[in-house]
Amino acid sequence: MASEAPSWADQWGAGGIGAMGEEDNTNKTKKDSSSSNKKADGLTKAKAAAMASAHKIKSGTSNGIKWIKNQCQKKGSSK
């Protein structure tokens, strides 16, 4: 082995092999703010969907328990 391969840190760390030059910070902040808004919108939609699903599960469970109670009461009163 005449030369060793560069380490992971050398390849992927700041200033390593294939490092990108400095970018304009104004474009980066615009991209970050739009992506964070998209993430916030997505989280809001996911939260709304989860709340709606939880409400459906809660009401369905409640209706199922009421139905079971009614069935048990009908069997008990017919004896």
Stockholm file with secondary structure:
# STOCKHOLM 1.0

chainA/1-79         MASEAPSWADQWGAGGIGAMGEEDNTNKTKKDSSSSNKKADGLTKAKAAAMASAHKIKSGTSNGIKWIKNQCQKKGSSK
#=GR chainA/1-79 SS CCSCCCCHHHHHSTTCTTCCCCCCHHHHHHHHHHHHHHHHHHHHHHHHHHHHHHHHHHHHHHHHHHHHHHHHHHHHHTC
#=GC SS_cons        CCSCCCCHHHHHSTTCTTCCCCCCHHHHHHHHHHHHHHHHHHHHHHHHHHHHHHHHHHHHHHHHHHHHHHHHHHHHHTC
//
